Amino acid sequence: MFEPWLIAPIASIISILAGLYFYYYIDKQDSGTDKMKEIADAIKEGSKTFLKREYSILAVFVAVVGTLLGIILPEPIWLNANPIENISLSLAYFFGAVFSALAGYVGMDIATKANTKTAFAAKKGLNKAFPIGFRGGAVMGLTVVGFSLLGVSIVYFLTGDAKMVLGFSFGASALALFAKAGGGIFTKTADISADLVGKIELGIPEDDPRNPAVIADNVGDNVGDVAGMGADLADSYIASIVAVMLLGTAISPLGETMLIQIPLVFSGLGIFASIIGAFTLRIGENGNPGKALNLGTYLTTIIFGIFTFLASYYLEFPLELWGAAIVGLSAGIIIGFTSDYFTSEGKTPLIKTAEASKTGSATNIITGFSYGLQSVFPPLLGIGIAAVVAYYLCYPLGGQGYAFYGIGMAAIGMLSIVGLIISSDAYGPIVDNARGIAEQAGLGDEVIRITDELDAAGNTAKAITKGFAIGAAGLTVIALLATFQAEVTLALGNLVANGSMTLTTAEIESLVSLSLLEPKVLLGTFIGIAMPALFSSMLMLGVGRNAERMIKEVRRQFKEIPGLKEGKEGVKPDYTRCVDIATTGALRELLPASTVTIGVTLAVGFIGGFQALGGFLAGSIFSGLLLALLMSNAGGLWDNAKKYIETGVHGGKGSDAHKAAVVGDTVGDPFKDTAGPSINTMITVMSLVASLFAALVVQYNLLGILGF
């Protein structure tokens, strides 16, 4: 008999094959002139060097953590009657880390191929360049979701245990945290240095080949916005599936697997919808790239809704669960387009921020930050409404357990079309690089105009996908918080069953309700509220320190290399030195922030117990979502306000308003590309760690030993 969940691995394999088809399509396109190939090779080499060095360091971290997990989880190996469980969890963790690394590498590899091909195709027109840029992103989108869901399916097939899939998710999330933080520090180090010295101090154009930081900036687009964001969205995608599988395990009668299989079925159907959306997305000769990307999102959403309704009807899944998934998907689209309103050209926030630039950088920053604050209200309202609607929609199916399962299904719905979302997101840095290559290779004003139009659509797409990713992470971590509660309830029930504790069912429910009136919950909540701010500050200070090093190097080269500033024939800057500074500094700065995230989570649990840890998760979720949305949207607004002025508004390039906008953009760079999008990975990692260690935290915590 055909098991419904097998839709997931089948869809995964087809998605990977579709990604390979697009890969070969890109590979056949013309890479352009020798000059273009030289620039593209430098970007590719720099990207590979960074990933190789990053993964070499992270391999040590993964080996140490995976070994420790094998020793102490699901319970200390010397106490476990079945030590195979420990070995399986450790192997699942390693498997997840490898899949996450593979997803990042594949995306980076195709992005560094597609950039120069897109730039050269722009010579033939917008409609020739757009499909190369988008299909380059689609290689990333389709292979990432394919690998992710295939990995989940393999672990579930081999173990039949959703807890082991949790280990896989933690491996993917931990690596994603490092990839997003490290890539974000790298890309913003180079971007800030190139802008401050090139645009403000010397008044030379963006992507001018005289600027020593320009190749590092192009490399950063790939390691931060492609490899990093791909790992980030894959992390949320896997975590949402795992959360719902674990909730399904908790509320299912013994031997019943329908609720465990539903998230796999819906995720597989979402992949099919994304594949159809990716193959049908194209534009005419005078088409609008931004509208095409949006239309692709709408089409994929409708297809997913139809596929999942038919599957729910014929497989006899409760239609309330289908409704919860559609609620989540609708909320994701709304959140994404809210980000679009607060960051896009032609909208009030951008026009007002650009106008404020006329009176200096201070008013630019105040205006952009204020609109960033405004921008958090609609998406947080949307996440709240989606959670409440999903909760009450599914509550009649079987009480609170089904209600939280419904919230998890809303997260599944929001992330169901992530294949297309990643495709649109990866399109952004590909066309951004194409624009840079076009300018450095001297392809002419018309090609630069076309790549600018592609880039503008890419900036909007990135703003939408960041909002979408943060919203999805919000629902996912709410589901993971419910998973943590379920794991704690199970652990307390086991202790009661073996005589270690004497608690009634009502007392257990009261303990895990996480009331703010409980002092330990309150303590954990305040610590959790502070964590996203601490994490963000560490990343942005890392960007600042690293940028200082590179700025000194860029100034040195302009001062010491004869003829560089004047652009004399045959005089080239030392691009490699800047790439090396960005790489070394990013790897140095990413480890403290990432390890603090995991370390503080464990410390709160093993000192304050499960109540403090539950409050810690809740606090970090709420403050993390606010900060992530604020920083991503404010940063995108400052960036696009600068680009708007560069079109000739308020004096255009080189004007006082432009210089003020460049300063605002520089402030926004680590907001939108380093700290903001890293926070959702951070809170996902903390939630996964809490669920993995829930049983141990229940048994071993300092305040419990002291009698508090």
C-alpha positions as CSV (number, residue, x, y, z in Angstrom):
1,M,0.0,0.0,0.0
2,F,1.3,3.5,-0.9
3,E,2.1,5.5,2.2
4,P,1.1,9.2,1.7
5,W,4.3,10.5,3.2
6,L,6.3,9.1,0.3
7,I,5.1,12.1,-1.7
8,A,7.8,14.0,0.2
9,P,10.9,12.0,-1.1
10,I,9.4,11.7,-4.6
11,A,8.8,15.5,-4.8
12,S,12.4,16.1,-3.4
13,I,14.0,14.0,-6.1
14,I,12.0,15.7,-8.8
15,S,12.9,19.1,-7.3
16,I,16.6,18.2,-7.4
17,L,16.3,17.0,-11.0
18,A,14.5,20.3,-12.0
19,G,17.3,22.2,-10.3
20,L,19.9,20.3,-12.3
21,Y,17.9,21.1,-15.5
22,F,18.1,24.8,-14.7
23,Y,21.8,24.4,-13.9
24,Y,22.6,23.0,-17.3
25,Y,20.5,25.7,-18.9
26,I,22.6,28.3,-17.2
27,D,25.8,26.5,-18.0
28,K,25.1,26.6,-21.7
29,Q,24.7,30.4,-21.8
30,D,27.6,32.7,-23.0
31,S,29.8,34.0,-20.2
32,G,30.8,37.1,-22.2
33,T,34.1,38.8,-22.9
34,D,37.5,37.8,-21.4
35,K,37.3,40.8,-19.1
36,M,33.9,39.6,-17.8
37,K,35.2,36.1,-17.3
38,E,38.1,37.4,-15.4
39,I,35.9,39.4,-13.0
40,A,33.5,36.5,-12.6
41,D,36.4,34.1,-11.8
42,A,37.7,36.4,-9.2
43,I,34.2,36.5,-7.5
44,K,33.9,32.8,-7.7
45,E,37.4,32.1,-6.3
46,G,36.8,34.5,-3.4
47,S,33.4,32.9,-2.6
48,K,34.9,29.4,-2.7
49,T,37.8,30.4,-0.6
50,F,35.5,31.9,2.1
51,L,33.2,28.8,2.2
52,K,36.1,26.4,2.3
53,R,37.7,28.2,5.2
54,E,34.3,28.7,7.0
55,Y,33.4,25.0,6.6
56,S,36.8,23.9,7.7
57,I,36.3,25.7,11.0
58,L,32.7,24.6,11.4
59,A,33.6,21.0,10.7
60,V,35.4,21.0,14.1
61,F,32.4,22.6,15.8
62,V,30.0,20.1,14.2
63,A,32.3,17.2,15.2
64,V,32.5,18.3,18.8
65,V,28.8,19.0,19.2
66,G,27.7,15.9,17.4
67,T,29.9,13.7,19.6
68,L,28.6,15.4,22.8
69,L,25.0,14.9,21.6
70,G,25.8,11.2,21.0
71,I,27.0,10.9,24.6
72,I,24.3,12.7,26.5
73,L,21.1,12.6,24.3
74,P,18.3,11.5,24.4
75,E,19.7,10.5,27.8
76,P,23.3,9.9,29.0
77,I,24.6,6.9,27.1
78,W,25.7,5.1,30.3
79,L,22.1,5.2,31.5
80,N,20.4,4.4,28.3
81,A,19.3,0.8,27.9
82,N,19.3,1.3,24.1
83,P,22.5,3.3,23.2
84,I,21.6,3.0,19.5
85,E,19.3,5.9,20.1
86,N,22.2,8.1,21.1
87,I,24.2,7.0,18.0
88,S,21.2,7.6,15.8
89,L,20.6,11.1,17.1
90,S,24.3,12.0,16.7
91,L,24.3,10.7,13.1
92,A,21.1,12.6,12.3
93,Y,22.8,15.8,13.6
94,F,25.8,15.2,11.3
95,F,23.5,14.5,8.4
96,G,21.6,17.7,8.9
97,A,24.8,19.8,9.1
98,V,26.1,18.2,5.8
99,F,22.8,18.9,4.0
100,S,22.9,22.5,5.2
101,A,26.5,22.9,4.0
102,L,25.7,21.3,0.6
103,A,22.7,23.6,0.1
104,G,24.9,26.7,0.7
105,Y,27.6,25.5,-1.6
106,V,25.3,24.6,-4.5
107,G,23.6,28.0,-4.3
108,M,26.9,29.9,-4.2
109,D,28.3,27.8,-7.1
110,I,25.4,28.6,-9.5
111,A,25.2,32.2,-8.5
112,T,28.8,32.8,-9.4
113,K,28.1,31.2,-12.8
114,A,24.9,33.0,-13.5
115,N,26.0,36.6,-12.7
116,T,28.3,37.1,-15.7
117,K,25.9,35.2,-18.1
118,T,23.1,37.5,-17.0
119,A,25.2,40.6,-17.6
120,F,26.2,39.5,-21.1
121,A,22.6,38.5,-22.0
122,A,21.5,42.0,-21.0
123,K,23.2,43.2,-24.2
124,K,20.3,41.4,-26.1
125,G,17.6,42.9,-23.9
126,L,15.7,42.6,-20.6
127,N,13.7,39.5,-21.6
128,K,17.0,37.6,-22.4
129,A,18.7,38.5,-19.1
130,F,15.8,38.0,-16.7
131,P,15.3,34.2,-17.2
132,I,19.0,33.6,-16.7
133,G,19.0,35.5,-13.4
134,F,15.8,33.9,-12.1
135,R,16.7,30.4,-13.2
136,G,20.1,30.8,-11.5
137,G,18.2,31.5,-8.3
138,A,15.8,28.6,-9.1
139,V,18.8,26.2,-9.0
140,M,19.3,27.3,-5.4
141,G,15.6,27.3,-4.5
142,L,14.7,23.9,-5.9
143,T,17.9,22.0,-4.8
144,V,17.8,23.5,-1.3
145,V,14.2,22.4,-0.6
146,G,14.9,19.1,-2.4
147,F,17.9,18.3,-0.3
148,S,16.1,19.5,2.9
149,L,12.9,17.4,2.5
150,L,14.9,14.4,1.2
151,G,17.0,14.5,4.3
152,V,14.0,14.7,6.6
153,S,12.4,11.8,4.6
154,I,15.5,9.6,4.8
155,V,15.9,10.1,8.6
156,Y,12.2,9.4,9.2
157,F,12.3,6.3,6.9
158,L,15.4,4.9,8.7
159,T,14.3,5.6,12.2
160,G,10.5,6.0,12.2
161,D,11.1,8.5,15.1
162,A,10.3,12.2,14.8
163,K,12.8,12.8,17.7
164,M,15.6,11.7,15.4
165,V,14.4,14.2,12.8
166,L,14.8,16.8,15.5
167,G,18.5,16.0,15.6
168,F,18.7,16.4,11.8
169,S,17.0,19.8,12.1
170,F,19.4,20.9,14.8
171,G,22.4,20.0,12.6
172,A,20.9,22.1,9.8
173,S,20.0,25.0,12.0
174,A,23.3,25.2,13.8
175,L,25.2,25.4,10.5
176,A,22.7,27.9,9.1
177,L,23.3,30.2,12.1
178,F,27.1,30.2,11.4
179,A,26.6,30.5,7.7
180,K,24.1,33.4,8.0
181,A,26.1,35.3,10.7
182,G,29.5,34.7,8.9
183,G,28.2,35.5,5.5
184,G,26.5,38.6,6.8
185,I,29.6,39.9,8.5
186,F,31.7,39.3,5.3
187,T,29.3,41.0,2.9
188,K,28.7,44.1,5.0
189,T,32.4,44.5,5.8
190,A,33.1,44.8,2.1
191,D,29.9,46.8,1.2
192,I,30.5,49.4,3.9
193,S,34.2,49.8,3.1
194,A,33.6,50.1,-0.7
195,D,30.9,52.7,-0.1
196,L,32.6,54.9,2.5
197,V,35.9,55.1,0.8
198,G,34.7,54.9,-2.9
199,K,31.4,56.9,-2.9
200,I,31.8,59.3,0.0
201,E,35.6,60.0,0.2
202,L,36.6,59.7,-3.5
203,G,33.2,60.2,-5.3
204,I,33.8,57.3,-7.6
205,P,30.8,55.1,-8.9
206,E,29.5,52.0,-7.3
207,D,31.4,48.8,-8.5
208,D,34.2,51.0,-10.0
209,P,37.0,48.6,-10.8
210,R,39.5,51.0,-9.2
211,N,38.0,50.2,-5.8
212,P,40.0,47.4,-4.0
213,A,36.9,46.4,-2.0
214,V,34.6,45.9,-5.1
215,I,35.4,42.2,-5.7
216,A,35.0,41.5,-2.0
217,D,31.6,43.2,-2.1
218,N,30.6,41.0,-5.0
219,V,31.8,37.9,-3.2
220,G,29.8,39.0,-0.1
221,D,26.6,39.0,-2.1
222,N,27.1,35.3,-2.7
223,V,28.3,34.1,0.7
224,G,25.8,36.3,2.6
225,D,22.7,36.7,0.4
226,V,22.9,33.4,-1.4
227,A,24.6,30.7,0.7
228,G,23.6,32.4,4.0
229,M,20.0,33.1,3.2
230,G,19.5,29.7,1.5
231,A,20.8,27.9,4.7
232,D,18.5,30.2,6.8
233,L,15.3,29.5,4.9
234,A,16.2,25.8,4.7
235,D,16.6,25.8,8.4
236,S,13.1,27.3,9.0
237,Y,11.6,24.9,6.5
238,I,13.1,21.8,8.2
239,A,12.3,23.1,11.7
240,S,8.6,23.7,10.8
241,I,8.3,20.2,9.5
242,V,10.0,18.7,12.5
243,A,7.9,20.7,15.0
244,V,4.6,19.5,13.5
245,M,5.9,15.9,13.3
246,L,6.7,16.0,17.0
247,L,3.4,17.6,17.9
248,G,1.7,14.9,15.8
249,T,3.6,12.3,17.7
250,A,2.5,13.7,21.1
251,I,-1.2,13.8,20.3
252,S,-1.5,10.6,18.2
253,P,-2.8,7.3,19.6
254,L,-0.1,4.6,19.7
255,G,0.5,3.3,16.2
256,E,-1.3,6.1,14.4
257,T,0.9,8.0,12.0
258,M,-1.5,10.2,10.0
259,L,-0.6,13.4,12.0
260,I,3.1,12.7,11.6
261,Q,2.7,12.2,7.8
262,I,0.6,15.3,7.0
263,P,3.5,17.8,7.2
264,L,5.5,15.6,4.8
265,V,2.7,15.4,2.4
266,F,2.0,19.2,2.4
267,S,5.7,20.0,2.1
268,G,6.0,17.6,-0.9
269,L,3.0,19.2,-2.6
270,G,4.5,22.6,-1.9
271,I,7.6,21.5,-3.8
272,F,5.5,20.5,-6.8
273,A,3.7,23.9,-6.8
274,S,7.1,25.7,-6.6
275,I,8.5,23.7,-9.6
276,I,5.4,24.6,-11.7
277,G,5.8,28.3,-10.6
278,A,9.5,28.3,-11.5
279,F,9.0,26.8,-15.0
280,T,6.2,29.2,-15.9
281,L,7.9,32.4,-14.8
282,R,9.1,34.6,-17.7
283,I,8.7,38.2,-19.1
284,G,8.2,39.8,-22.5
285,E,10.6,42.2,-24.2
286,N,9.3,45.2,-22.3
287,G,8.2,43.3,-19.2
288,N,8.4,44.2,-15.6
289,P,10.7,41.8,-13.6
290,G,9.2,42.8,-10.2
291,K,5.6,42.0,-11.5
292,A,6.8,38.7,-12.9
293,L,8.3,37.6,-9.6
294,N,5.1,38.6,-7.8
295,L,2.9,36.8,-10.3
296,G,5.0,33.7,-9.8
297,T,4.4,33.9,-6.1
298,Y,0.6,34.3,-6.6
299,L,0.5,31.4,-9.1
300,T,2.5,29.1,-6.8
301,T,0.2,29.9,-3.9
302,I,-2.9,29.1,-5.8
303,I,-1.5,25.8,-7.1
304,F,-0.4,24.8,-3.6
305,G,-3.9,25.6,-2.2
306,I,-5.5,23.4,-4.9
307,F,-3.1,20.5,-4.5
308,T,-3.3,20.3,-0.7
309,F,-7.1,20.6,-0.8
310,L,-7.4,17.7,-3.2
311,A,-4.9,15.7,-1.1
312,S,-6.7,16.4,2.1
313,Y,-10.0,15.4,0.5
314,Y,-8.9,12.1,-1.0
315,L,-6.6,11.1,1.9
316,E,-9.3,12.1,4.4
317,F,-7.1,14.5,6.3
318,P,-9.2,16.9,8.5
319,L,-9.9,20.0,6.3
320,E,-9.4,22.2,9.4
321,L,-5.7,21.4,9.1
322,W,-5.7,22.4,5.4
323,G,-7.4,25.6,6.5
324,A,-4.7,26.3,9.0
325,A,-2.0,25.9,6.3
326,I,-3.8,28.3,4.0
327,V,-4.1,30.8,6.8
328,G,-0.3,30.6,7.3
329,L,0.4,30.9,3.6
330,S,-1.9,33.9,3.3
331,A,-0.2,35.6,6.3
332,G,3.2,35.0,4.7
333,I,2.2,36.7,1.5
334,I,0.8,39.6,3.4
335,I,3.9,40.0,5.6
336,G,6.1,39.8,2.5
337,F,4.2,42.6,0.7
338,T,4.1,44.7,3.9
339,S,7.9,44.6,3.7
340,D,7.6,45.6,0.0
341,Y,5.5,48.7,1.0
342,F,8.0,49.9,3.5
343,T,11.1,49.4,1.3
344,S,10.0,49.9,-2.4
345,E,10.4,52.8,-4.8
346,G,7.2,54.9,-5.3
347,K,5.9,54.2,-1.8
348,T,5.5,56.9,0.9
349,P,8.2,55.6,3.3
350,L,10.9,55.6,0.6
351,I,9.9,59.0,-0.8
352,K,9.9,60.6,2.6
353,T,13.2,59.1,3.6
354,A,14.9,60.3,0.4
355,E,13.4,63.7,0.9
356,A,14.8,63.8,4.5
357,S,18.3,63.2,3.0
358,K,18.3,66.8,1.7
359,T,18.8,68.1,5.3
360,G,21.6,65.6,6.1
361,S,22.4,62.1,7.2
362,A,20.8,62.5,10.7
363,T,17.3,63.2,9.3
364,N,17.7,60.4,6.8
365,I,18.5,58.0,9.7
366,I,15.8,59.3,11.9
367,T,13.1,59.0,9.2
368,G,14.2,55.6,8.0
369,F,14.4,54.2,11.5
370,S,10.9,55.6,12.3
371,Y,9.4,53.9,9.3
372,G,11.3,50.7,10.3
373,L,9.5,50.9,13.7
374,Q,6.2,51.4,12.0
375,S,6.8,48.4,9.7
376,V,6.8,45.9,12.5
377,F,3.2,46.4,13.4
378,P,1.4,44.8,10.4
379,P,3.5,41.7,10.2
380,L,3.4,41.1,14.0
381,L,-0.4,41.6,13.8
382,G,-0.5,39.1,10.9
383,I,1.6,36.5,12.8
384,G,-0.7,36.9,15.8
385,I,-3.9,36.6,13.8
386,A,-2.6,33.6,11.8
387,A,-1.7,31.9,15.1
388,V,-5.0,32.6,16.7
389,V,-7.1,31.6,13.7
390,A,-5.1,28.4,13.2
391,Y,-5.5,27.6,17.0
392,Y,-9.3,28.0,17.1
393,L,-9.8,26.4,13.7
394,C,-8.1,23.2,14.9
395,Y,-9.1,23.2,18.6
396,P,-12.4,21.4,18.0
397,L,-10.4,18.4,16.5
398,G,-9.2,17.4,20.0
399,G,-8.3,20.3,22.3
400,Q,-5.1,22.2,22.9
401,G,-2.8,19.6,21.4
402,Y,-4.6,19.9,18.0
403,A,-4.8,23.6,18.4
404,F,-1.0,23.9,18.7
405,Y,-0.7,21.4,15.8
406,G,-2.8,23.8,13.8
407,I,-0.3,26.7,14.5
408,G,2.4,24.3,13.3
409,M,0.4,23.7,10.1
410,A,0.2,27.4,9.6
411,A,4.0,27.5,9.6
412,I,4.1,24.6,7.2
413,G,1.7,26.6,4.9
414,M,3.8,29.7,5.1
415,L,6.9,27.8,4.2
416,S,5.3,25.4,1.7
417,I,6.3,27.5,-1.4
418,V,9.8,28.2,0.0
419,G,11.3,26.7,-3.2
420,L,10.0,29.7,-5.2
421,I,10.7,32.1,-2.3
422,I,14.4,31.1,-2.2
423,S,14.5,31.3,-6.1
424,S,13.4,34.9,-6.0
425,D,15.7,35.7,-3.1
426,A,18.8,34.2,-4.8
427,Y,17.9,36.1,-8.0
428,G,18.6,39.3,-6.1
429,P,22.4,38.9,-5.5
430,I,22.8,37.3,-9.0
431,V,21.5,40.4,-10.8
432,D,23.3,42.6,-8.3
433,N,26.6,40.9,-9.3
434,A,25.6,41.2,-13.0
435,R,25.2,44.9,-12.6
436,G,28.6,45.1,-11.0
437,I,30.3,43.0,-13.7
438,A,28.6,45.1,-16.4
439,E,30.1,48.3,-15.0
440,Q,33.5,46.9,-14.3
441,A,33.7,45.4,-17.8
442,G,32.5,48.6,-19.5
443,L,29.5,47.1,-21.3
444,G,27.9,50.5,-21.8
445,D,25.0,52.6,-20.4
446,E,22.2,50.5,-21.9
447,V,23.4,47.3,-20.4
448,I,23.9,49.0,-17.0
449,R,20.3,50.4,-17.3
450,I,18.9,46.9,-17.9
451,T,20.9,45.4,-15.1
452,D,19.8,48.3,-12.8
453,E,16.1,47.4,-13.6
454,L,16.8,43.7,-12.8
455,D,18.6,44.8,-9.6
456,A,15.7,47.0,-8.5
457,A,13.3,44.0,-8.8
458,G,15.9,41.9,-6.9
459,N,16.0,44.4,-4.0
460,T,12.3,44.3,-3.7
461,A,12.3,40.5,-3.9
462,K,14.9,40.3,-1.2
463,A,12.8,42.6,1.1
464,I,9.8,40.5,0.5
465,T,11.6,37.2,1.1
466,K,13.3,38.5,4.3
467,G,9.9,39.5,5.7
468,F,8.5,36.2,4.6
469,A,11.4,34.3,6.3
470,I,11.0,36.2,9.5
471,G,7.2,35.7,9.6
472,A,7.7,32.0,8.9
473,A,10.3,31.7,11.6
474,G,7.8,33.4,14.0
475,L,5.1,30.7,13.5
476,T,7.7,28.0,13.4
477,V,9.2,28.9,16.8
478,I,5.7,29.2,18.3
479,A,5.2,25.6,17.2
480,L,8.6,24.7,18.6
481,L,7.6,26.3,21.9
482,A,4.6,24.0,22.0
483,T,6.9,21.1,21.1
484,F,9.1,22.0,24.1
485,Q,6.1,22.0,26.3
486,A,5.1,18.6,24.9
487,E,8.6,17.2,25.6
488,V,8.6,18.6,29.1
489,T,5.2,17.0,29.8
490,L,6.4,13.7,28.5
491,A,9.5,13.9,30.7
492,L,7.5,14.7,33.8
493,G,5.1,11.9,33.0
494,N,8.0,9.4,32.7
495,L,9.4,10.6,36.1
496,V,6.0,10.1,37.7
497,A,5.6,6.7,36.1
498,N,9.0,5.4,37.4
499,G,8.3,6.8,40.9
500,S,10.9,9.6,40.9
501,M,8.1,12.3,41.3
502,T,4.6,12.4,42.7
503,L,2.5,14.8,40.5
504,T,-1.0,14.6,39.3
505,T,-1.9,15.3,35.7
506,A,-3.4,18.7,36.7
507,E,-0.2,19.6,38.5
508,I,1.9,18.7,35.5
509,E,-0.4,20.9,33.3
510,S,0.0,23.8,35.7
511,L,3.8,23.5,35.8
512,V,4.1,23.5,32.0
513,S,1.6,26.4,31.4
514,L,4.5,28.9,31.8
515,S,2.6,31.5,33.6
516,L,4.4,34.9,33.9
517,L,3.4,35.0,37.6
518,E,5.8,32.2,38.2
519,P,9.2,33.8,39.2
520,K,11.4,31.3,37.3
521,V,9.3,31.9,34.1
522,L,9.6,35.7,34.6
523,L,13.4,35.4,35.1
524,G,13.8,33.4,31.9
525,T,11.6,35.8,30.0
526,F,13.7,38.8,30.8
527,I,16.9,37.0,29.8
528,G,15.2,35.8,26.6
529,I,14.0,39.3,25.7
530,A,17.6,40.5,26.0
531,M,19.2,37.8,23.8
532,P,18.3,39.0,20.3
533,A,19.6,42.5,21.2
534,L,22.9,41.0,22.6
535,F,23.3,38.8,19.6
536,S,22.6,41.6,17.1
537,S,25.1,43.9,18.9
538,M,27.8,41.3,18.7
539,L,27.3,40.8,15.0
540,M,27.1,44.5,14.1
541,L,30.2,45.3,16.3
542,G,31.9,42.5,14.4
543,V,31.0,44.2,11.1
544,G,32.2,47.6,12.4
545,R,35.6,46.2,13.6
546,N,36.1,44.3,10.3
547,A,35.1,47.3,8.2
548,E,37.7,49.4,10.0
549,R,40.4,47.0,9.0
550,M,39.3,47.0,5.3
551,I,38.8,50.8,5.1
552,K,42.4,51.2,6.2
553,E,43.5,48.8,3.5
554,V,41.4,50.5,0.8
555,R,42.8,53.9,1.7
556,R,46.3,52.5,1.8
557,Q,46.0,51.1,-1.7
558,F,44.7,54.3,-3.2
559,K,47.5,56.2,-1.5
560,E,50.4,53.8,-2.3
561,I,49.6,52.3,-5.7
562,P,50.7,54.9,-8.3
563,G,48.0,55.7,-10.9
564,L,45.2,53.7,-9.2
565,K,43.1,56.7,-8.2
566,E,43.5,58.2,-11.7
567,G,42.6,54.8,-13.4
568,K,45.7,54.5,-15.5
569,E,45.9,51.7,-18.0
570,G,47.2,48.5,-16.6
571,V,47.0,49.6,-12.9
572,K,45.0,47.2,-10.8
573,P,44.1,47.2,-7.1
574,D,44.9,44.2,-4.9
575,Y,41.4,42.7,-4.7
576,T,42.7,39.5,-3.0
577,R,43.9,41.4,0.1
578,C,40.4,42.8,0.7
579,V,38.8,39.4,0.3
580,D,41.2,37.9,2.8
581,I,40.5,40.7,5.3
582,A,36.7,40.1,5.0
583,T,37.2,36.3,5.3
584,T,39.5,36.3,8.3
585,G,37.5,38.9,10.2
586,A,34.1,37.3,9.5
587,L,35.3,33.9,10.8
588,R,36.8,35.5,13.8
589,E,33.7,37.5,14.6
590,L,31.0,34.9,14.0
591,L,32.0,32.3,16.6
592,P,31.4,34.3,19.8
593,A,27.8,35.4,18.9
594,S,26.8,32.0,17.6
595,T,28.3,30.0,20.6
596,V,26.7,32.5,23.1
597,T,23.3,31.7,21.6
598,I,23.6,28.0,22.3
599,G,25.6,28.4,25.6
600,V,23.1,30.8,27.2
601,T,20.1,28.6,26.3
602,L,21.7,25.6,28.0
603,A,22.8,27.7,31.0
604,V,19.3,29.0,31.6
605,G,17.9,25.5,31.3
606,F,20.4,23.7,33.6
607,I,20.3,26.6,36.2
608,G,16.7,27.7,36.2
609,G,15.0,24.5,35.0
610,F,12.3,24.0,32.4
611,Q,10.1,26.9,33.5
612,A,12.9,29.4,33.2
613,L,13.8,27.9,29.8
614,G,10.2,28.1,28.6
615,G,10.1,31.8,29.6
616,F,13.5,32.3,27.9
617,L,12.2,31.0,24.6
618,A,9.0,33.1,24.8
619,G,10.9,36.3,25.5
620,S,13.4,35.7,22.8
621,I,10.7,34.9,20.3
622,F,8.8,38.1,20.8
623,S,11.7,40.5,21.0
624,G,13.5,38.6,18.3
625,L,10.7,39.0,15.8
626,L,10.3,42.7,16.5
627,L,14.1,43.4,16.1
628,A,14.4,41.2,13.0
629,L,11.5,43.0,11.2
630,L,12.7,46.4,12.3
631,M,16.3,45.9,11.1
632,S,15.5,44.2,7.9
633,N,12.9,46.7,6.8
634,A,14.7,49.9,8.0
635,G,17.9,48.6,6.3
636,G,16.1,47.9,3.0
637,L,14.4,51.3,3.1
638,W,17.7,53.2,3.5
639,D,19.3,51.1,0.7
640,N,16.5,51.8,-1.7
641,A,16.2,55.5,-0.7
642,K,19.8,55.8,-1.8
643,K,19.1,54.1,-5.1
644,Y,16.1,56.4,-5.6
645,I,18.3,59.5,-5.3
646,E,20.8,58.0,-7.7
647,T,18.1,58.0,-10.4
648,G,18.5,61.9,-10.4
649,V,16.0,62.9,-7.6
650,H,17.1,65.6,-5.1
651,G,20.3,66.3,-7.0
652,G,21.3,62.7,-7.9
653,K,24.7,61.1,-7.5
654,G,27.3,63.2,-5.8
655,S,24.8,65.7,-4.2
656,D,24.6,66.4,-0.5
657,A,21.3,64.4,-0.3
658,H,23.1,61.4,-2.0
659,K,26.0,61.5,0.5
660,A,23.5,61.6,3.4
661,A,21.6,58.6,1.9
662,V,24.9,56.7,1.5
663,V,25.5,57.2,5.2
664,G,22.0,55.9,6.0
665,D,22.5,52.9,3.7
666,T,25.8,52.2,5.4
667,V,24.0,52.1,8.8
668,G,21.3,49.9,7.3
669,D,23.7,47.4,5.8
670,P,24.4,45.4,8.9
671,F,20.8,45.9,10.0
672,K,19.3,44.2,6.9
673,D,22.0,41.8,5.8
674,T,23.8,40.7,9.0
675,A,21.8,41.0,12.3
676,G,18.2,41.2,11.1
677,P,17.9,38.0,9.0
678,S,20.2,36.2,11.4
679,I,17.8,36.6,14.4
680,N,15.2,34.2,13.0
681,T,17.9,31.5,12.7
682,M,19.0,32.3,16.2
683,I,15.6,31.9,17.8
684,T,15.0,28.7,15.8
685,V,18.3,27.2,17.1
686,M,17.5,28.1,20.7
687,S,14.1,26.5,20.4
688,L,15.6,23.3,18.9
689,V,18.2,23.1,21.7
690,A,15.5,23.5,24.3
691,S,13.4,20.7,22.8
692,L,16.4,18.4,22.5
693,F,17.6,18.9,26.1
694,A,14.1,19.2,27.6
695,A,14.1,15.8,29.4
696,L,17.6,16.4,30.9
697,V,16.7,19.9,32.0
698,V,13.6,18.5,33.8
699,Q,15.8,16.1,35.8
700,Y,19.0,18.2,36.3
701,N,18.8,21.9,37.2
702,L,20.5,23.9,39.9
703,L,17.4,25.6,41.3
704,G,15.6,22.3,41.5
705,I,18.5,20.8,43.4
706,L,18.5,23.8,45.8
707,G,14.7,23.3,46.3
708,F,13.4,26.4,44.5
